[in-house]
Amino acid sequence: MTLATQLLDWYYENARDLPWRQDKDAYKIWVSEIMLQQTRVEAVKGYYQRWIDRFPTPAVLAEASEQEVLQYWQGLGYYSRARNLLAGVREVCAAYGGEVPEDEQLIRQLPGVGDYTAGAIASIAYNRRVPAVDGNVLRIFSRLFCLESDISKQATKREIAGLLHRHMPDSSPGDFNQALMDLGSMICIPRRPRCQVCPLSNLCEGYAREVQDTLPVRPAKKEPVLVQLAAGLVLQDGKYLVRQRPAKGLLAGMWEFPTVELTGGQAADRCLTAVLWHEFGQEVDVGEEQFHYIHIFSHRKWDISFFSCQWLSGNGVMKEGQWRSLTEFSNMPWAGPHHKVALALAES
C-alpha cells in the first residue's frame, strides 16, 4: 500500500473528534487554524466554541469591534492573530460577499494567512490538492525520509513540501492533511515517538535506522530575555487607574495597570512613584507587593510585581490613563498577567 493509503486507513479509524470538524465550513476551519497556532488543541476547544457562539459567520465577526474581538481572544495570547483574523474577515466580506474564496492563492493574500493556513482551508473546506506544511509535517517527513537538514531552513521546508505534494492523493487531500495533523499530535510526537503503533513505521527510514529520537534537526532555542517590571494598583473612589497599551507592538491595544520597567537594580517604589506622577499626574504612596507573576512570551520573560498604592492627589484629566471600576474589568482585554490581577481584584 502507498503512504497515503496506509495513513488514511489509520485516520478513518482514529481521527480526533474536534468541534471544527463537524462540517467543512471554511470560516470555521480558518478560525480553528489561527487559534491552533502556538496553542494546544485542548486549550483551544473552549475558546473556539465561545467564539463561534458569538461570531458564527464572517458577517457577524466583521461587524464586531476590535476590543470585543480581543476580549474573546483573551488568554490565547499572540493577539496579532485575532487582529489579522478580524481584518481578513472584513476583507472577505468586502471583496467576496462574506464567503471565503476557494482558491488558495486568494486565501493566502488575506491578512495573517500563510502557506500552511491557506493549504489547510483550501484542502479541507474545498478539497483542493494543496499541501499544508506545519511543524507536524516537518517532523513526520524528517523522520519518514531521514532528513538531517535543519527544518528551520527554507530549503528544507521546500524539500518537505515537495515530498508532501508527491505523496498527497488526488482524492481526499483534506483528509490526508488532517491525518498528518493527527499523526503528529498522537503518534509522531516531538519526544519519544510512539513508533510501535505508527501506521507508517514500515515506511519510516528514521525508525529503520533507529534515529527517530534525534529527528528533526532544529536550531537550539534562545532563552527569552528577562524583563523586570513593577505595576501600581491605584484605587480612588472605587475605581482603578489603568491605561491602554500602544496600538503597535507587544500586546498592542490591551489594557494594563500602570507599569514601569526596572533596570540596573532600580527600586520599584521610587520608579512607580515617578511614573505615576510624570505620566499620569497622580501622587501616590507605594505600599506592599500584592501580586507577583512570571509570564513567558516567545522572546521575553516578564517578572512582574503588582504593588498596592494609596492615592494621595492627582489631576482630574489624564492623557495616559483612565479610571475604571471593577464591574468594567470583565469587558476589557487585558495584557498578559494583568488579566489575572484584574480577575483577582474583581473576585475579592
C-alpha positions as CSV (number, residue, x, y, z in Angstrom):
1,M,0.0,0.0,0.0
2,T,1.0,3.6,-0.6
3,L,1.9,6.0,2.2
4,A,-1.4,7.9,1.6
5,T,-3.5,4.7,1.7
6,Q,-1.9,3.5,5.0
7,L,-2.2,6.9,6.6
8,L,-5.9,7.4,5.5
9,D,-6.9,3.9,6.6
10,W,-5.5,4.7,10.1
11,Y,-7.1,8.2,10.1
12,Y,-10.6,6.9,9.3
13,E,-10.3,4.6,12.3
14,N,-8.6,7.0,14.7
15,A,-9.5,10.6,13.7
16,R,-9.9,13.0,16.7
17,D,-13.4,14.3,17.3
18,L,-12.9,18.0,17.1
19,P,-15.6,20.7,17.0
20,W,-14.3,22.4,13.9
21,R,-14.6,19.0,12.0
22,Q,-18.3,18.8,12.4
23,D,-18.7,20.4,8.9
24,K,-16.4,21.8,6.2
25,D,-17.2,25.4,6.8
26,A,-14.2,27.4,5.5
27,Y,-14.7,30.2,8.1
28,K,-14.7,27.7,11.0
29,I,-11.6,26.0,9.7
30,W,-9.9,29.3,9.4
31,V,-10.8,30.3,12.9
32,S,-9.6,27.0,14.3
33,E,-6.3,27.0,12.4
34,I,-5.5,30.5,13.6
35,M,-6.3,29.6,17.2
36,L,-4.2,26.5,17.0
37,Q,-1.1,28.4,16.1
38,Q,1.2,28.2,19.2
39,T,-1.7,26.7,21.2
40,R,-2.6,23.1,22.2
41,V,-5.8,21.6,20.9
42,E,-7.4,21.0,24.3
43,A,-6.8,24.6,25.3
44,V,-8.4,25.8,22.0
45,K,-11.7,23.9,22.2
46,G,-13.4,26.1,24.8
47,Y,-12.2,29.3,23.1
48,Y,-13.4,28.1,19.7
49,Q,-16.9,27.2,20.9
50,R,-17.3,30.6,22.6
51,W,-16.0,32.3,19.5
52,I,-18.4,30.5,17.2
53,D,-21.3,31.1,19.5
54,R,-20.6,34.8,19.4
55,F,-19.3,35.2,15.9
56,P,-20.9,32.3,13.9
57,T,-20.3,33.8,10.4
58,P,-17.8,36.2,8.8
59,A,-20.5,38.8,8.6
60,V,-21.1,38.8,12.3
61,L,-17.4,39.0,13.1
62,A,-16.8,41.8,10.6
63,E,-19.3,44.0,12.5
64,A,-17.5,43.5,15.9
65,S,-15.2,46.0,17.4
66,E,-11.5,45.1,17.9
67,Q,-11.9,45.5,21.6
68,E,-14.6,42.9,21.7
69,V,-12.6,40.5,19.5
70,L,-9.6,40.9,21.8
71,Q,-11.8,40.2,24.8
72,Y,-13.0,36.9,23.2
73,W,-9.3,36.1,22.4
74,Q,-8.2,36.8,26.0
75,G,-5.9,34.1,27.3
76,L,-4.9,32.7,23.9
77,G,-2.0,35.1,23.5
78,Y,-0.3,36.3,20.3
79,Y,-3.1,38.8,19.9
80,S,-2.0,39.9,16.4
81,R,-3.6,36.7,15.3
82,A,-7.0,38.0,16.4
83,R,-6.4,41.4,14.8
84,N,-5.4,39.8,11.5
85,L,-8.4,37.4,11.6
86,L,-10.7,40.4,12.0
87,A,-9.0,42.3,9.2
88,G,-9.1,39.2,7.0
89,V,-12.8,38.5,7.6
90,R,-13.7,42.1,6.9
91,E,-11.8,41.8,3.6
92,V,-13.7,38.6,2.8
93,C,-17.0,40.4,3.4
94,A,-16.0,43.4,1.3
95,A,-14.4,41.5,-1.6
96,Y,-16.0,38.1,-1.7
97,G,-19.5,38.6,-0.3
98,G,-18.7,37.0,3.0
99,E,-17.6,33.7,1.5
100,V,-14.0,32.6,2.0
101,P,-12.6,32.1,-1.5
102,E,-11.8,28.6,-2.8
103,D,-8.5,29.4,-4.5
104,E,-5.5,29.0,-2.2
105,Q,-3.7,32.0,-3.8
106,L,-6.6,34.3,-2.9
107,I,-6.8,32.8,0.6
108,R,-3.1,33.4,1.1
109,Q,-3.5,37.1,0.4
110,L,-5.7,37.6,3.4
111,P,-4.2,39.2,6.5
112,G,-2.4,36.8,8.8
113,V,-2.8,33.8,6.4
114,G,0.4,32.0,5.4
115,D,1.0,28.9,3.2
116,Y,0.0,26.4,5.9
117,T,-3.3,28.0,6.8
118,A,-4.2,28.6,3.1
119,G,-3.4,25.0,2.4
120,A,-5.5,23.7,5.3
121,I,-8.5,25.8,4.4
122,A,-8.3,25.0,0.6
123,S,-7.8,21.3,1.1
124,I,-10.2,20.7,4.0
125,A,-13.1,23.0,3.0
126,Y,-12.8,22.8,-0.8
127,N,-11.0,19.5,-1.4
128,R,-8.1,21.3,-3.2
129,R,-4.9,19.3,-3.6
130,V,-2.8,21.7,-1.6
131,P,-0.1,20.8,1.0
132,A,-0.4,22.2,4.5
133,V,3.1,22.2,5.9
134,D,3.3,22.9,9.7
135,G,5.6,21.6,12.5
136,N,3.8,18.2,12.5
137,V,4.5,17.7,8.8
138,L,8.1,18.8,9.1
139,R,8.7,16.4,12.0
140,I,6.9,13.5,10.3
141,F,8.6,13.8,7.0
142,S,12.0,14.4,8.5
143,R,11.6,11.0,10.2
144,L,10.0,9.2,7.3
145,F,12.8,10.2,4.9
146,C,15.6,10.5,7.5
147,L,16.3,14.1,6.6
148,E,19.2,15.5,8.6
149,S,19.0,19.1,7.4
150,D,17.7,21.9,9.6
151,I,13.9,22.2,9.4
152,S,14.1,25.9,10.1
153,K,15.8,26.4,6.7
154,Q,13.7,27.4,3.8
155,A,15.4,24.8,1.6
156,T,14.4,22.0,3.9
157,K,10.8,23.3,4.1
158,R,10.7,23.3,0.3
159,E,12.1,19.8,0.1
160,I,9.4,18.5,2.5
161,A,6.7,20.4,0.7
162,G,7.7,18.7,-2.4
163,L,7.7,15.3,-0.7
164,L,4.3,16.0,0.7
165,H,2.9,17.0,-2.6
166,R,4.3,13.9,-4.2
167,H,2.5,11.6,-1.7
168,M,-0.7,13.6,-1.4
169,P,-3.6,11.7,-3.1
170,D,-5.8,13.2,-5.7
171,S,-8.9,12.3,-3.7
172,S,-9.4,13.4,-0.1
173,P,-6.5,15.8,0.1
174,G,-8.1,17.5,3.1
175,D,-8.4,14.2,5.0
176,F,-4.8,13.5,4.1
177,N,-3.7,16.8,5.6
178,Q,-5.8,16.3,8.7
179,A,-4.4,12.7,9.1
180,L,-0.9,14.2,9.2
181,M,-2.1,16.6,11.9
182,D,-3.5,13.8,14.0
183,L,-0.5,11.6,13.4
184,G,1.8,14.3,14.6
185,S,-0.3,15.0,17.6
186,M,-1.0,11.4,18.7
187,I,1.8,9.2,17.4
188,C,4.8,11.0,15.8
189,I,5.2,13.3,18.8
190,P,8.2,15.6,19.3
191,R,9.8,13.4,22.1
192,R,9.7,9.6,22.3
193,P,7.5,9.0,19.2
194,R,5.2,6.0,19.5
195,C,6.7,4.1,16.6
196,Q,5.3,0.7,17.7
197,V,1.8,1.8,16.9
198,C,2.6,4.1,14.0
199,P,0.7,3.2,10.8
200,L,3.8,4.3,8.8
201,S,6.5,2.6,10.7
202,N,7.2,0.1,7.9
203,L,7.9,3.1,5.6
204,C,9.9,5.2,8.1
205,E,13.7,5.4,7.3
206,G,14.3,7.1,10.7
207,Y,12.7,4.3,12.5
208,A,14.6,1.7,10.5
209,R,17.9,3.4,11.3
210,E,16.8,3.9,14.9
211,V,17.4,7.7,14.8
212,Q,13.8,8.8,15.1
213,D,14.5,10.4,18.5
214,T,17.2,12.6,17.1
215,L,15.0,14.0,14.3
216,P,14.0,16.5,13.2
217,V,17.2,18.7,13.3
218,R,16.4,22.2,14.5
219,P,18.4,25.1,15.9
220,A,18.7,25.5,19.7
221,K,16.1,27.7,21.2
222,K,17.2,31.1,22.6
223,E,16.3,31.8,26.1
224,P,13.8,34.6,26.5
225,V,15.1,37.9,27.7
226,L,14.2,38.6,31.4
227,V,12.4,41.9,31.9
228,Q,11.8,43.1,35.5
229,L,8.6,45.1,35.8
230,A,6.6,46.8,38.6
231,A,2.9,47.8,38.3
232,G,0.8,50.0,40.5
233,L,-2.7,49.2,41.8
234,V,-4.1,52.7,42.4
235,L,-7.6,52.8,43.8
236,Q,-9.6,56.1,44.1
237,D,-13.3,56.4,44.6
238,G,-14.0,52.8,43.8
239,K,-12.0,52.9,40.5
240,Y,-8.6,51.7,39.5
241,L,-6.1,53.5,37.4
242,V,-5.5,51.7,34.1
243,R,-4.1,52.5,30.6
244,Q,-4.3,51.1,27.1
245,R,-1.0,49.9,25.6
246,P,0.1,51.4,22.2
247,A,-1.7,50.4,19.0
248,K,1.5,48.6,17.8
249,G,4.0,46.3,19.5
250,L,3.7,43.7,22.1
251,L,0.1,43.2,23.4
252,A,-1.0,46.2,21.3
253,G,-4.2,47.8,22.4
254,M,-4.5,45.7,25.5
255,W,-5.2,47.2,29.0
256,E,-2.9,47.2,31.9
257,F,-2.3,48.8,35.3
258,P,0.4,51.5,35.2
259,T,3.7,49.6,34.7
260,V,7.4,50.5,34.6
261,E,10.4,48.5,33.6
262,L,13.1,48.3,36.2
263,T,16.8,48.3,35.1
264,G,20.1,48.3,36.9
265,G,18.6,47.4,40.3
266,Q,16.2,50.3,40.4
267,A,13.8,50.4,43.4
268,A,10.3,49.6,42.4
269,D,8.6,52.1,44.8
270,R,10.7,55.0,43.5
271,C,10.2,54.2,39.9
272,L,6.4,53.7,40.3
273,T,6.1,56.9,42.2
274,A,7.9,58.8,39.5
275,V,6.0,57.2,36.6
276,L,2.6,57.7,38.2
277,W,3.4,61.4,38.8
278,H,5.1,62.3,35.5
279,E,3.0,60.2,33.1
280,F,-0.4,60.1,34.9
281,G,-0.2,63.2,37.2
282,Q,-1.1,61.1,40.2
283,E,0.6,61.4,43.6
284,V,0.7,58.0,45.4
285,D,2.3,56.2,48.3
286,V,3.6,52.9,47.1
287,G,2.8,50.1,49.5
288,E,3.4,46.3,49.7
289,E,3.6,43.9,46.9
290,Q,0.1,42.3,46.4
291,F,0.7,40.0,43.4
292,H,3.7,38.6,41.6
293,Y,3.8,36.7,38.3
294,I,6.3,35.2,35.8
295,H,4.9,35.4,32.3
296,I,6.8,33.9,29.4
297,F,6.5,35.1,25.8
298,S,8.4,33.6,22.9
299,H,11.2,36.1,23.1
300,R,11.0,37.6,26.6
301,K,10.0,36.7,30.2
302,W,8.2,39.2,32.4
303,D,9.0,39.1,36.1
304,I,6.2,41.5,37.3
305,S,5.2,42.6,40.8
306,F,2.0,44.5,41.5
307,F,2.1,46.9,44.4
308,S,-0.9,48.4,46.3
309,C,-0.7,52.2,46.0
310,Q,-2.5,54.7,48.2
311,W,-3.8,57.6,46.2
312,L,-3.0,61.0,47.6
313,S,-3.9,63.5,45.0
314,G,-3.9,64.0,41.2
315,N,-5.1,65.7,38.1
316,G,-8.6,65.0,37.0
317,V,-7.8,64.8,33.3
318,M,-5.1,62.4,32.2
319,K,-3.6,61.7,28.7
320,E,-2.2,58.3,29.7
321,G,-4.7,56.7,32.0
322,Q,-8.4,56.2,32.8
323,W,-10.3,55.2,36.0
324,R,-12.2,52.0,35.6
325,S,-14.5,50.2,38.1
326,L,-14.3,46.5,38.9
327,T,-17.6,45.9,37.0
328,E,-15.9,47.1,33.8
329,F,-12.9,44.7,34.1
330,S,-14.7,41.7,32.6
331,N,-15.3,43.6,29.3
332,M,-11.7,44.7,28.9
333,P,-9.0,42.8,27.1
334,W,-6.0,42.7,29.5
335,A,-2.3,42.4,28.8
336,G,-0.8,39.1,30.0
337,P,-0.7,38.8,33.8
338,H,-2.7,42.0,34.2
339,H,-5.7,39.8,33.4
340,K,-5.0,37.5,36.4
341,V,-4.8,40.6,38.7
342,A,-8.0,42.1,37.2
343,L,-9.8,38.8,37.9
344,A,-8.4,38.6,41.4
345,L,-9.5,42.1,42.3
346,A,-12.9,41.7,40.8
347,E,-13.5,38.5,42.8
348,S,-12.1,39.9,46.1
